[in-house]
Amino acid sequence: MIDMHESIIRRGLKPRVACDLPGRLRMLFPRPALLPDAAKPYLHDVEEILKLLPGVHTVRVNLRIGTVLVLYDPSLCSARHILRWIDMIVDTGMEIAHEMNRNEIKDARDIASFVRQKLWMRLPQRLETEVVNQRRF
C-alpha cells in the first residue's frame, strides 16, 4: 500500500505535457516544491537518467519553474516512451528509497550506482515489450 508521503511525492513527479512535437517534448512538473529535501541533491542526475532511453539526445531541466525539455529522435522513441520511462524512474526511485531506509545506504555514489543499475536492467525489457505491443495494433 502506498503511504501518504509517497503519494504526495508521486503527484509532484507526475509531468503534464506542455508541448509535444515530433522530436521535442516539453513537460511541466506542477508541484516541484512537494519533493522532499532528501531527494533534491539527486535531481542533477535527471538529465543523465533520461538520456539512458535510446533516442533521447538532450535534456534541459529548469527546477525553478518546474519544466523539462527533451529533444529526441522520433524514429527511435516517442513522447509516450519518454513519459513511461519517467514513470519507471519514479517507481524505481521509490523502491530504492524504501530499500535505503531498510539497509541504511547513505553514500551518494552507492545510491547513484544502484539507481543506474536498476534502471538499466529495466530499460531493455520495457522497450522490447513496448515494440511488441505497437506491432500488434
NUBAMI-953095 format. One record per atom (N, C-alpha, C): atom name; x, y, z. Coordinates in pm, whole numbers. Example, Ala and Ser with C-alpha at 12.3 -4.5 7.8 and 13.67 -1.06 7.14 Angstrom:
{name N | east 1319 | north -569 | up 780}
{name CA | east 1230 | north -450 | up 780}
{name C | east 1320 | north -330 | up 780}
{name N | east 1285 | north -225 | up 708}
{name CA | east 1367 | north -106 | up 714}
{name C | east 1290 | north 3 | up 787}
END
This chain:
{name N | east 84 | north -118 | up 0}
{name CA | east 0 | north 0 | up 0}
{name C | east 88 | north 124 | up 0}
{name N | east 53 | north 222 | up -81}
{name CA | east 129 | north 346 | up -92}
{name C | east 89 | north 437 | up 24}
{name N | east 190 | north 484 | up 100}
{name CA | east 158 | north 573 | up 210}
{name C | east 136 | north 715 | up 158}
{name N | east 87 | north 802 | up 244}
{name CA | east 52 | north 938 | up 204}
{name C | east 174 | north 1017 | up 156}
{name N | east 287 | north 1001 | up 222}
{name CA | east 409 | north 1071 | up 183}
{name C | east 450 | north 1033 | up 42}
{name N | east 448 | north 905 | up 13}
{name CA | east 484 | north 857 | up -120}
{name C | east 385 | north 908 | up -224}
{name N | east 259 | north 911 | up -191}
{name CA | east 156 | north 961 | up -282}
{name C | east 180 | north 1108 | up -316}
{name N | east 220 | north 1187 | up -219}
{name CA | east 248 | north 1329 | up -242}
{name C | east 369 | north 1344 | up -333}
{name N | east 472 | north 1265 | up -310}
{name CA | east 592 | north 1271 | up -394}
{name C | east 557 | north 1233 | up -537}
{name N | east 482 | north 1125 | up -553}
{name CA | east 444 | north 1081 | up -688}
{name C | east 363 | north 1189 | up -760}
{name N | east 275 | north 1256 | up -690}
{name CA | east 196 | north 1363 | up -750}
{name C | east 288 | north 1477 | up -797}
{name N | east 390 | north 1508 | up -718}
{name CA | east 484 | north 1613 | up -755}
{name C | east 572 | north 1576 | up -872}
{name N | east 588 | north 1447 | up -897}
{name CA | east 673 | north 1400 | up -1005}
{name C | east 594 | north 1355 | up -1128}
{name N | east 464 | north 1380 | up -1129}
{name CA | east 382 | north 1342 | up -1244}
{name C | east 380 | north 1458 | up -1343}
{name N | east 445 | north 1440 | up -1460}
{name CA | east 453 | north 1550 | up -1555}
{name C | east 324 | north 1572 | up -1632}
{name N | east 307 | north 1695 | up -1673}
{name CA | east 198 | north 1732 | up -1765}
{name C | east 267 | north 1775 | up -1894}
{name N | east 219 | north 1726 | up -2005}
{name CA | east 279 | north 1761 | up -2134}
{name C | east 235 | north 1903 | up -2169}
{name N | east 334 | north 1992 | up -2183}
{name CA | east 307 | north 2130 | up -2221}
{name C | east 314 | north 2147 | up -2372}
{name N | east 404 | north 2074 | up -2437}
{name CA | east 421 | north 2083 | up -2582}
{name C | east 478 | north 1951 | up -2632}
{name N | east 413 | north 1893 | up -2731}
{name CA | east 457 | north 1765 | up -2786}
{name C | east 465 | north 1776 | up -2938}
{name N | east 586 | north 1797 | up -2986}
{name CA | east 613 | north 1799 | up -3129}
{name C | east 708 | north 1683 | up -3159}
{name N | east 703 | north 1625 | up -3278}
{name CA | east 797 | north 1516 | up -3307}
{name C | east 941 | north 1558 | up -3280}
{name N | east 1005 | north 1487 | up -3191}
{name CA | east 1144 | north 1515 | up -3158}
{name C | east 1164 | north 1617 | up -3047}
{name N | east 1054 | north 1672 | up -2996}
{name CA | east 1065 | north 1777 | up -2894}
{name C | east 948 | north 1765 | up -2796}
{name N | east 979 | north 1739 | up -2672}
{name CA | east 877 | north 1724 | up -2569}
{name C | east 909 | north 1817 | up -2453}
{name N | east 815 | north 1906 | up -2421}
{name CA | east 830 | north 1992 | up -2304}
{name C | east 726 | north 1948 | up -2202}
{name N | east 775 | north 1919 | up -2082}
{name CA | east 687 | north 1875 | up -1974}
{name C | east 691 | north 1976 | up -1861}
{name N | east 581 | north 1984 | up -1792}
{name CA | east 569 | north 2070 | up -1677}
{name C | east 544 | north 1982 | up -1555}
{name N | east 626 | north 2004 | up -1453}
{name CA | east 606 | north 1936 | up -1326}
{name C | east 545 | north 2039 | up -1233}
{name N | east 412 | north 2035 | up -1216}
{name CA | east 342 | north 2145 | up -1150}
{name C | east 370 | north 2161 | up -1000}
{name N | east 427 | north 2062 | up -937}
{name CA | east 447 | north 2071 | up -793}
{name C | east 589 | north 2033 | up -752}
{name N | east 691 | north 2099 | up -805}
{name CA | east 828 | north 2062 | up -767}
{name C | east 857 | north 2088 | up -619}
{name N | east 781 | north 2176 | up -558}
{name CA | east 802 | north 2205 | up -415}
{name C | east 763 | north 2088 | up -326}
{name N | east 686 | north 1993 | up -379}
{name CA | east 645 | north 1878 | up -299}
{name C | east 756 | north 1777 | up -278}
{name N | east 864 | north 1790 | up -354}
{name CA | east 976 | north 1697 | up -337}
{name C | east 1040 | north 1716 | up -201}
{name N | east 1072 | north 1605 | up -135}
{name CA | east 1140 | north 1619 | up -5}
{name C | east 1283 | north 1670 | up -24}
{name N | east 1333 | north 1738 | up 75}
{name CA | east 1469 | north 1791 | up 68}
{name C | east 1572 | north 1680 | up 43}
{name N | east 1546 | north 1560 | up 93}
{name CA | east 1640 | north 1448 | up 76}
{name C | east 1655 | north 1408 | up -71}
{name N | east 1554 | north 1435 | up -153}
{name CA | east 1559 | north 1397 | up -295}
{name C | east 1629 | north 1502 | up -381}
{name N | east 1633 | north 1625 | up -337}
{name CA | east 1684 | north 1734 | up -420}
{name C | east 1831 | north 1720 | up -461}
{name N | east 1920 | north 1666 | up -378}
{name CA | east 2059 | north 1651 | up -425}
{name C | east 2075 | north 1557 | up -544}
{name N | east 1977 | north 1472 | up -569}
{name CA | east 1987 | north 1375 | up -677}
{name C | east 1922 | north 1422 | up -807}
{name N | east 1859 | north 1538 | up -805}
{name CA | east 1791 | north 1587 | up -923}
{name C | east 1887 | north 1622 | up -1037}
{name N | east 2012 | north 1648 | up -1005}
{name CA | east 2107 | north 1677 | up -1113}
{name C | east 2131 | north 1555 | up -1201}
{name N | east 2096 | north 1437 | up -1154}
{name CA | east 2112 | north 1314 | up -1232}
{name C | east 1997 | north 1292 | up -1331}
{name N | east 1893 | north 1374 | up -1323}
{name CA | east 1775 | north 1355 | up -1407}
{name C | east 1811 | north 1356 | up -1555}
{name N | east 1894 | north 1450 | up -1595}
{name CA | east 1931 | north 1459 | up -1737}
{name C | east 1999 | north 1331 | up -1783}
{name N | east 2094 | north 1284 | up -1705}
{name CA | east 2167 | north 1162 | up -1742}
{name C | east 2076 | north 1040 | up -1745}
{name N | east 1987 | north 1031 | up -1650}
{name CA | east 1897 | north 915 | up -1642}
{name C | east 1799 | north 916 | up -1759}
{name N | east 1745 | north 1032 | up -1795}
{name CA | east 1655 | north 1038 | up -1909}
{name C | east 1727 | north 1002 | up -2039}
{name N | east 1856 | north 1034 | up -2046}
{name CA | east 1934 | north 1003 | up -2167}
{name C | east 1965 | north 855 | up -2179}
{name N | east 1936 | north 774 | up -2076}
{name CA | east 1953 | north 630 | up -2090}
{name C | east 1855 | north 573 | up -2192}
{name N | east 1745 | north 642 | up -2212}
{name CA | east 1644 | north 596 | up -2307}
{name C | east 1698 | north 617 | up -2449}
{name N | east 1707 | north 510 | up -2528}
{name CA | east 1759 | north 523 | up -2665}
{name C | east 1680 | north 627 | up -2744}
{name N | east 1754 | north 716 | up -2810}
{name CA | east 1692 | north 819 | up -2891}
{name C | east 1686 | north 955 | up -2825}
{name N | east 1700 | north 961 | up -2694}
{name CA | east 1699 | north 1089 | up -2624}
{name C | east 1837 | north 1152 | up -2637}
{name N | east 1841 | north 1273 | up -2692}
{name CA | east 1969 | north 1339 | up -2717}
{name C | east 1999 | north 1448 | up -2614}
{name N | east 1901 | north 1532 | up -2586}
{name CA | east 1923 | north 1648 | up -2500}
{name C | east 1811 | north 1657 | up -2397}
{name N | east 1849 | north 1688 | up -2275}
{name CA | east 1751 | north 1709 | up -2169}
{name C | east 1790 | north 1837 | up -2097}
{name N | east 1695 | north 1928 | up -2086}
{name CA | east 1719 | north 2053 | up -2014}
{name C | east 1616 | north 2065 | up -1903}
{name N | east 1665 | north 2070 | up -1780}
{name CA | east 1579 | north 2077 | up -1662}
{name C | east 1586 | north 2218 | up -1606}
{name N | east 1470 | north 2276 | up -1580}
{name CA | east 1463 | north 2405 | up -1512}
{name C | east 1382 | north 2384 | up -1385}
{name N | east 1453 | north 2362 | up -1274}
{name CA | east 1386 | north 2334 | up -1147}
{name C | east 1309 | north 2454 | up -1094}
{name N | east 1358 | north 2573 | up -1125}
{name CA | east 1294 | north 2693 | up -1072}
{name C | east 1148 | north 2703 | up -1116}
{name N | east 1122 | north 2671 | up -1245}
{name CA | east 984 | north 2680 | up -1294}
{name C | east 920 | north 2542 | up -1315}
{name N | east 997 | north 2437 | up -1291}
{name CA | east 942 | north 2301 | up -1298}
{name C | east 919 | north 2248 | up -1438}
{name N | east 1010 | north 2278 | up -1532}
{name CA | east 994 | north 2227 | up -1668}
{name C | east 1112 | north 2139 | up -1707}
{name N | east 1085 | north 2049 | up -1801}
{name CA | east 1188 | north 1964 | up -1859}
{name C | east 1164 | north 1963 | up -2009}
{name N | east 1269 | north 1994 | up -2084}
{name CA | east 1264 | north 1987 | up -2229}
{name C | east 1348 | north 1868 | up -2273}
{name N | east 1288 | north 1781 | up -2354}
{name CA | east 1358 | north 1663 | up -2404}
{name C | east 1357 | north 1669 | up -2556}
{name N | east 1477 | north 1664 | up -2612}
{name CA | east 1494 | north 1656 | up -2758}
{name C | east 1533 | north 1513 | up -2790}
{name N | east 1462 | north 1451 | up -2884}
{name CA | east 1484 | north 1309 | up -2911}
{name C | east 1467 | north 1279 | up -3059}
{name N | east 1513 | north 1161 | up -3097}
{name CA | east 1499 | north 1113 | up -3233}
{name C | east 1366 | north 1039 | up -3243}
{name N | east 1268 | north 1094 | up -3316}
{name CA | east 1136 | north 1031 | up -3322}
{name C | east 1134 | north 895 | up -3392}
{name N | east 1243 | north 860 | up -3460}
{name CA | east 1247 | north 727 | up -3521}
{name C | east 1287 | north 620 | up -3419}
{name N | east 1339 | north 663 | up -3304}
{name CA | east 1383 | north 568 | up -3201}
{name C | east 1293 | north 566 | up -3078}
{name N | east 1226 | north 676 | up -3049}
{name CA | east 1135 | north 677 | up -2934}
{name C | east 1028 | north 782 | up -2957}
{name N | east 937 | north 792 | up -2863}
{name CA | east 825 | north 886 | up -2876}
{name C | east 799 | north 952 | up -2741}
{name N | east 710 | north 1048 | up -2742}
{name CA | east 671 | north 1113 | up -2616}
{name C | east 614 | north 1009 | up -2519}
{name N | east 540 | north 915 | up -2572}
{name CA | east 482 | north 810 | up -2486}
{name C | east 591 | north 727 | up -2420}
{name N | east 697 | north 694 | up -2497}
{name CA | east 810 | north 620 | up -2439}
{name C | east 874 | north 701 | up -2327}
{name N | east 893 | north 828 | up -2350}
{name CA | east 958 | north 915 | up -2251}
{name C | east 873 | north 924 | up -2124}
{name N | east 743 | north 942 | up -2140}
{name CA | east 655 | north 950 | up -2023}
{name C | east 652 | north 819 | up -1945}
{name N | east 652 | north 708 | up -2015}
{name CA | east 658 | north 578 | up -1946}
{name C | east 791 | north 558 | up -1877}
{name N | east 899 | north 606 | up -1939}
{name CA | east 1032 | north 597 | up -1877}
{name C | east 1034 | north 679 | up -1749}
{name N | east 972 | north 796 | up -1750}
{name CA | east 964 | north 878 | up -1629}
{name C | east 889 | north 804 | up -1520}
{name N | east 779 | north 739 | up -1555}
{name CA | east 705 | north 659 | up -1456}
{name C | east 794 | north 550 | up -1397}
{name N | east 874 | north 485 | up -1483}
{name CA | east 964 | north 381 | up -1433}
{name C | east 1072 | north 440 | up -1342}
{name N | east 1121 | north 557 | up -1377}
{name CA | east 1222 | north 623 | up -1294}
{name C | east 1164 | north 653 | up -1157}
{name N | east 1044 | north 705 | up -1153}
{name CA | east 979 | north 737 | up -1025}
{name C | east 956 | north 609 | up -945}
{name N | east 904 | north 505 | up -1010}
{name CA | east 881 | north 377 | up -940}
{name C | east 1012 | north 322 | up -882}
{name N | east 1118 | north 326 | up -963}
{name CA | east 1248 | north 275 | up -918}
{name C | east 1300 | north 359 | up -802}
{name N | east 1285 | north 491 | up -814}
{name CA | east 1328 | north 579 | up -705}
{name C | east 1256 | north 549 | up -575}
{name N | east 1129 | north 521 | up -582}
{name CA | east 1052 | north 487 | up -461}
{name C | east 1099 | north 354 | up -403}
{name N | east 1122 | north 256 | up -489}
{name CA | east 1173 | north 126 | up -442}
{name C | east 1307 | north 144 | up -372}
{name N | east 1394 | north 223 | up -433}
{name CA | east 1527 | north 243 | up -376}
{name C | east 1519 | north 320 | up -246}
{name N | east 1428 | north 417 | up -238}
{name CA | east 1411 | north 492 | up -112}
{name C | east 1372 | north 398 | up 1}
{name N | east 1282 | north 304 | up -28}
{name CA | east 1242 | north 207 | up 75}
{name C | east 1359 | north 116 | up 112}
{name N | east 1434 | north 75 | up 10}
{name CA | east 1549 | north -12 | up 33}
{name C | east 1658 | north 61 | up 112}
{name N | east 1679 | north 189 | up 80}
{name CA | east 1779 | north 267 | up 153}
{name C | east 1743 | north 276 | up 301}
{name N | east 1615 | north 294 | up 328}
{name CA | east 1571 | north 303 | up 467}
{name C | east 1594 | north 172 | up 541}
{name N | east 1572 | north 60 | up 472}
{name CA | east 1591 | north -70 | up 536}
{name C | east 1738 | north -103 | up 554}
{name N | east 1819 | north -74 | up 452}
{name CA | east 1960 | north -112 | up 455}
{name C | east 2054 | north -1 | up 497}
{name N | east 1997 | north 116 | up 522}
{name CA | east 2075 | north 233 | up 563}
{name C | east 2188 | north 265 | up 466}
{name N | east 2158 | north 266 | up 336}
{name CA | east 2253 | north 308 | up 234}
{name C | east 2258 | north 460 | up 238}
{name N | east 2376 | north 516 | up 257}
{name CA | east 2388 | north 661 | up 271}
{name C | east 2483 | north 725 | up 171}
{name N | east 2580 | north 651 | up 120}
{name CA | east 2680 | north 708 | up 32}
{name C | east 2619 | north 744 | up -103}
{name N | east 2637 | north 870 | up -146}
{name CA | east 2576 | north 919 | up -270}
{name C | east 2623 | north 839 | up -391}
{name N | east 2749 | north 800 | up -395}
{name CA | east 2799 | north 722 | up -509}
{name C | east 2732 | north 586 | up -516}
{name N | east 2714 | north 522 | up -399}
{name CA | east 2647 | north 392 | up -397}
{name C | east 2503 | north 405 | up -443}
{name N | east 2437 | north 511 | up -401}
{name CA | east 2298 | north 532 | up -439}
{name C | east 2288 | north 554 | up -589}
{name N | east 2372 | north 641 | up -644}
{name CA | east 2368 | north 669 | up -788}
{name C | east 2396 | north 543 | up -870}
{name N | east 2493 | north 465 | up -828}
{name CA | east 2526 | north 341 | up -897}
{name C | east 2410 | north 242 | up -890}
{name N | east 2349 | north 231 | up -774}
{name CA | east 2237 | north 141 | up -753}
{name C | east 2119 | north 180 | up -843}
{name N | east 2090 | north 310 | up -850}
{name CA | east 1979 | north 360 | up -933}
{name C | east 2004 | north 327 | up -1079}
{name N | east 2123 | north 358 | up -1129}
{name CA | east 2154 | north 332 | up -1270}
{name C | east 2145 | north 184 | up -1302}
{name N | east 2195 | north 101 | up -1211}
{name CA | east 2191 | north -44 | up -1233}
{name C | east 2047 | north -92 | up -1243}
{name N | east 1962 | north -49 | up -1152}
{name CA | east 1822 | north -93 | up -1155}
{name C | east 1750 | north -43 | up -1280}
{name N | east 1774 | north 83 | up -1316}
{name CA | east 1708 | north 137 | up -1434}
{name C | east 1759 | north 71 | up -1562}
{name N | east 1887 | north 48 | up -1569}
{name CA | east 1945 | north -16 | up -1687}
{name C | east 1885 | north -154 | up -1707}
{name N | east 1864 | north -226 | up -1597}
{name CA | east 1806 | north -361 | up -1607}
{name C | east 1662 | north -355 | up -1656}
{name N | east 1591 | north -251 | up -1623}
{name CA | east 1451 | north -241 | up -1664}
{name C | east 1433 | north -189 | up -1805}
{name N | east 1523 | north -107 | up -1851}
{name CA | east 1507 | north -41 | up -1980}
{name C | east 1488 | north -136 | up -2097}
{name N | east 1578 | north -230 | up -2120}
{name CA | east 1561 | north -316 | up -2239}
{name C | east 1432 | north -396 | up -2235}
{name N | east 1393 | north -444 | up -2119}
{name CA | east 1270 | north -524 | up -2108}
{name C | east 1149 | north -439 | up -2145}
{name N | east 1145 | north -318 | up -2093}
{name CA | east 1031 | north -231 | up -2115}
{name C | east 1020 | north -190 | up -2262}
{name N | east 1131 | north -153 | up -2323}
{name CA | east 1127 | north -113 | up -2462}
{name C | east 1089 | north -229 | up -2553}
{name N | east 1140 | north -347 | up -2523}
{name CA | east 1106 | north -464 | up -2603}
{name C | east 957 | north -491 | up -2596}
{name N | east 899 | north -482 | up -2476}
{name CA | east 755 | north -502 | up -2458}
{name C | east 678 | north -396 | up -2535}
{name N | east 725 | north -274 | up -2531}
{name CA | east 660 | north -163 | up -2600}
{name C | east 658 | north -186 | up -2751}
{name N | east 768 | north -230 | up -2808}
{name CA | east 777 | north -254 | up -2952}
{name C | east 682 | north -366 | up -2992}
{name N | east 677 | north -473 | up -2913}
{name CA | east 586 | north -584 | up -2942}
{name C | east 442 | north -537 | up -2938}
{name N | east 406 | north -455 | up -2838}
{name CA | east 269 | north -406 | up -2828}
{name C | east 233 | north -315 | up -2944}
{name N | east 326 | north -235 | up -2993}
{name CA | east 298 | north -147 | up -3105}
{name C | east 274 | north -228 | up -3232}
{name N | east 342 | north -339 | up -3248}
{name CA | east 328 | north -421 | up -3369}
{name C | east 191 | north -490 | up -3372}
{name N | east 131 | north -510 | up -3256}
{name CA | east 1 | north -578 | up -3251}
{name C | east -111 | north -492 | up -3308}
{name N | east -95 | north -362 | up -3303}
{name CA | east -204 | north -272 | up -3342}
{name C | east -187 | north -215 | up -3478}
END
